[in-house]
């Protein structure tokens, strides 16, 4: 089997984690990749911003030219990750160059990351995989139900695992992710109660500057791989705050946090309720409820120990890791045999 992966292949990205899982699952005679970050980072930041915001400019041309230059022969499978910059013309060539053309994205493709290139190309894929349940209706406007697959977000079991025992944990709450006003409000509510908070992510510096009098530790604007896992694993609680820019129902943190051996604190919705039962995560209904639950669990070690263990057990037993998820996808799409052995 000859497999080609097209997507971001930078260290620390979930895209590369999926690519490596795909390599292990398919065990191909030949596994090649085209790293779309190569042409992206060759362009000036202004062009990158233009590409992200409007899907225009030099990044678009550079990405598509690079992909065509890197193609070599015919493939059994071409797997494309986050194809927002790839034109219909190039997608047609990918289809001609493969027996099976698959697209995957962990991001919303309609509430953000809007791309006419992607919409025009959608019918050319043999299978399209999304992790956003609220996007399913939009996908159905472009492709048939038989091509559309939904799977939840996941975690990398080779990376996301406990690094600290329960007794070694710091009595604090950690959040790692992009700043949003709702997230800032949630952290500030904790800080005002004297609850220690550790924080990492982009666009938080004004928040950190304004709240220096509180027990707030800023760990930097980017934590990846082991540093990310260790920051979660050494904390008693970790927030899985959902984005309010679009109707996000769960995120990678939803699974990464319990996989790292730390209790997940998350607002409740029906989708998350399908992943975790009562006592496997710390659910809250509003900001005040979140504060009260955090205070309770920080003061009650045995209750916290129990929910931490049950959360870790759940993500492992339900096989929310990338490799298990992608193995199921590969069976469904016919990339590998349906025989579990």
Secondary structure, DSSP 8 states (H G I E B T S, - for coil): -EEEEEE---TT-HHHHHHHHHHHHH--SEEEEEETHHHHHHS-HHHHHHHHHHS-SHHHHHHHHHHHHH--S-EEEEEEE--TT--HHHHHHHHHTEEEEEEEESS-SSSSS--HHHHHHGGG-SEEEES-GGGHHHHTTTS-GGGEEE----B-TTTSS--S-GGG-EEEEEEES---HHHHHHHHHHHTTT--EEEE-TT-HHHHHHTTTSSEEE--S---HHHHHHHHHTEEEEE----TTTT----HHHHHHHHTT-EEEEE--HHHHHH--TTSSEEESSHHHHHHHHHHHHH-HHHHHHHHHHHHHHHHHTT-BHHHHHHHHHHHHTSS-S---
